[in-house]
Structures are given as structure tokens and as C-alpha cells.
Amino acid sequence: MLILLPPSERKADVRAGRRLDLTRLSLPELNPARERVLDALVAVATTPDTDVAREVVLTSAQREDIARNARLRRAATAPAAALYTGVLYEALDLATLPAPALRAARRQVLVASGLWGAVRLTDRIPPYRCPMPLTLPGPGALGAYWKRALAPVMESTAADGPILDLRSAAYAATWTPRGDLARRTVTVRVLHEREVDGVVTRSVVSHFNKATKGRLVRDLLTAGIRPRDTDELLTALRDLKYTVLEEEPDAPGRTRRVDVVVTRL
């Protein structure tokens, strides 16, 4: 099984560790594309008066991110598993996984990224800020840029098992499984169910959506689930006590879309 996750905006503060070495990253076919984005991001960060720099630094609290981006090539690195610290990763809590589950995570999880395209949890990268909706001089709009670069790499990486796609919309748009890969892919939306004035409603709650996806992946990994296809994957989720509702596909060759319904935030 291949598990696709979004990155987190929040990153750990890495104070010691070897410098970035692209040749050590997984999916080395992406390195030419990574180099171009890395060069553009560093260039923007060293000229912080540009419009793009102001777009990257959305609030005063993020001004440190410009300095981080400026020193990306000489900054200390950490494994992606330790670097990403947002809500999803707090719920996944990789550091406390049992050893077999952690080994499975290292094999099965890919994290999407506006800077790296995609990385494995073992890849050592420095703290950075590079949201996928960003447009950089040279690469242009990162969503379109990575859509061109990722397709052949992801198709070869997907192997022949099911794909659990938990990426957020901006990252999911960079690679859309087609044909047989689409039939092997499950995408998940998390809905919060509650009763308001006697009426049951379901809605998307961003924070809880991320936390639920983190717990879902943790439960799959801890249980040692090794589904051979999407039917077995959905059965496993239900066995783990998740309420899973599947949407009817509206076209052949489309990914299986499911809602995971939760009642508590």
C-alpha cells in the first residue's frame, strides 16, 4: 500500500544535522525539478522586497521563514518524520509507533511538497516554507510545475497495491491517478456529524480533518494492515471502527472516494 500525505506548514526547528544533499533523497528522478524550485526559492528569499517574498511571508510571525529559505542549502536537516509537526503529524505521532509500524511507515508513506515534489519520511530536509499555491520566478505556478514532473515518477512508485490518498486539494492536484492507478486509489474526506436543532448535519472541519487522517494512518500502520486492493483497505478501516461511506463513482476509471464520518472533535 502507498499512503500519500500532505506536508504541514509547521516545521520543527532543526539546530544540528548534516546539510541538504539532494542525491540522498528518495525519488532521485525529481532532483532536476527540485533544484530549479530550490534555486528560485533561495533567490526570492535573498531579495525579500519582491512581491513573491511578500506572498511567502503571509504574516509577521512567518518572517523567520524568509531567513530559513535563504539558507536552505547550508541549513541543518532532519528526517521528514521529525520535521513535519502539524496537526496531522501530531495525531500520527510517528515517534511512538511500534517498530514494525514505523518500518511500514518508512516504506509506504510519501509526503507531498511544494519544494521537493514528494519525499519519504526518512529523507533529510531542512525547515522551509514553500506552499503549493505559490508562484515562483522560473518554475512558475508550483501546482502546474509539479504536475508535469510528478506524473511519471508517481506512476512508477505506485507499484501494484492500493493507494490511500490523503493529500489536501492543492497537493492532490499535482498528480491525479489515471486508468488502473485510479481504480486502485481511495481518496478520503472527513466529515463531522452533529445534531443541530434536531437535524443531523455533516460538515468538513479543517483541523479535525487533519487529526482524523493522522489517527487513521496510525491505526492502519499499528494494526499491520496489508490490503491487496481497495476493497480490503475499506474493510480494514471499517474493522478499525471507522464509519466509511462510499460515493458512487460517476465515471469509469475514477478513484474511489469515501467519507469518513466522525461525531467527536
N, C-alpha and C positions, 0 to 999 in steps of 0.2 A: 504494500500500500504506500502511496505517495501522499503526504499531507502538506498542503500549501497554506502558509500563514502570512498575514500582513506583518510589516515591521511595527515598531512603536515609535512615536515621536520622542518619548522619554528614553534617554540612554544613560547608562552608568557612567560615572566619572572615572576614567581609566588613568591612573597615575604612573604605572610602570608596566613594561612589557616591550617586546620587540616591535620594531617599526613595520608598517604595512609592506607586504610583499605579495603583489598580485599573483605571482607564479605559484604561490602556495594555496590559493583559493580554489574551491571546487568549481566545476563547470568552467574550465580554463578557456573554452571556446568564446566565452563572453569577455575575455580580457581586453581585446581591442576596443570594444564598446565601453567597457569600464574606464579605460584610460582616457577616452575622449570626454566622458562626463566628469571624471576626476579633474582633468586639466581645466575644464570650463568652470567647475565649482570653485577650485582654488583661485582662478583668475578673478572671478566675481568677488570672492572674499577679500582679496587684496586690493580691491577698488570699491570699498563699501559705500561710495557716494552714488553708485549706479542704481537705476530703477530695479534691477534684478536683485541686488543686495538688499534693498528695502523690502522686496517681496519675500525673500527668505526670512528676514528678521521681522516677524509679524508683530511682536510686542517687545517692549523694552526688556522684559525678562529673558528674551531669546537673543539678546545682543552678543552674549558669550558664544552663540553658535557661529557667528561670523568668524570669530577668532579661532574656534575649533576647525572650521572649514579651511581657514588659511594655512593651518599647519598639518593638514591631513597626511601629507607624505612623510612627515617626520614624527608624527604623534605615536604614542604608545597604543598598542592594540590589545584586544581581549576577544575570546571566543564569542560569537554572536549569541550563544546561550546565556552568557553573563552580561552582554552589552544591552540587550533589549529588556526594558524594565517596566513597560506599560501594563495596563490592566490585564490584557490577555496573558502576558507572561507572568504576572503575579499569580494569576489563577492556575496557570500551568505548572509553575513552581518547579522548574527543571532540577534545581539543586537538591531537592528532596525526593526525586524519583528513585525507586529501587534500581539497582544496577542493570537488570535486564531491560527495564522500561527505558532507561536512559540510553542504553545501546541502541534500542529500537528507534528512539527519537533521533539520534545522530544519523541513522541510516535513512529514515523515512521523511524527515521534515525538511522542507525548503522554505526560506523566508524571502518574500518579495522585497525589493528595494529600489528606490529611485536612483541610487548611486551605483549599486552593484548588480542590478538586474535581479539576481537571486543568489542566496548564499545558504550553506548548510550551517547547522548550529556549531560545528567545530571550527568554522572559518574565523580567523583572527582579523578583526577590522577595528578601526578607531571610531570614537564617537563622531557623529556627523549630523548635519541637517540637510536633507535633500528630499522634500516631499514630491511624490509622483506628479502632482499637478503643475510643478514648476516648469518654466521655460527658460532655457539657458542659451547664451550666445554659442553658436556652433551646433550642438546637438538639437537645439530647438525644444519643442514640447516633449517632455520626457515620456509621456504616455505613448505617443506615436513612435518615438525613437526606440523604446524598448520593445514595442510590438513587432518591429522589424527584426530586432536582434534575438528575441527570446524564442520565437516560434520553432526554429529547427532544433535548438538546444533542449527545449522542454519536451518536444516530441520524442527525442532520443532518451531523455532522462525518465520519462514516464513508464518505461518498461511495459509489462503486460498485466499489471494488477490494477485494482481500483484506485481512484484519485479522490481524495477528500479535499475540496477546495473551500477554504475558509477565508480567503482574501477579501478585503473590502473592495468597494466598487472601482476605485481608481487603479488599484493594482490588478484586479481581475481583468480589467480592460486591456492589459498589456499582453495577455495570452488567453485565447479562447480555444479550448479543446474542440477539435473537429472530428467528424466521422467516428471511427471506432473509439478514439480517445474520449469523445463526448459521451458515448454510451457507457464508458467506464468511469464517468465523473459524477460525483454528488456535490452540489452546492447547498449551503445551509444558510437559512435566515432564522434568527432567533426572535420570537415574539413573546411579549409579556402579556399574560392573560389576567384580567381582573374584572370584578363586577362593579359597575358604577350605576347607582340608582336602579338596581335590579337588572341591569343589562350587562351581559358579558361582552367585553371588548378585548381586542388583541392589538398590540402596537409594538413598534420597534423602539427599543431604548438603547441608545448607543453604548453607554457604559456597561450595561448588563449584557448586551450582545457580546461584547468582547470578553467579559468574565465567563460567560457560559461557554463560549468557544474554547477558552483555555481549559476549563474544567472537563469539557467533553474530550479534548485531546488527551488530557492527563488520564482520564478514566479508560480510554481505549488502550493507551500505552501500558498502564498499570495492569490491566486485565490480560495483556498479552494477545490482544485480538489480531488475527492474521487473516482477514477476509480475502477470499479468492475473487469475489465480484461484488458489485454494488448491492445485490440482494443480501448477501451475507453481512455487508457493512451495516445496512439499515436494520437488519435483525439484531446485530450486536448492540447497536445503540438502544434499541427497544429493550433488549435484555438487561442493559445497564440502567433501565428505568427512565429513559428519556421519552417524552411524548413526541413522536415523529409523525408529521402529516405530510404526505407527498402530493405535490401538484401534478396534475395531468399534463404530460408533455404535449405541446401544441404543434410540434413538427418533428419528423423523423431525424435521428442523429443529434438530438439536443441533449444537453446534460440533464441529469435527474435533479430536480430542485425540490428541497424539502424544507418544511418549517419545523423547528424545534420549539415547542411551546412550554413556557415555564410560568409558574404562578408566584414565585417569590423573588424579590430583588436582593 
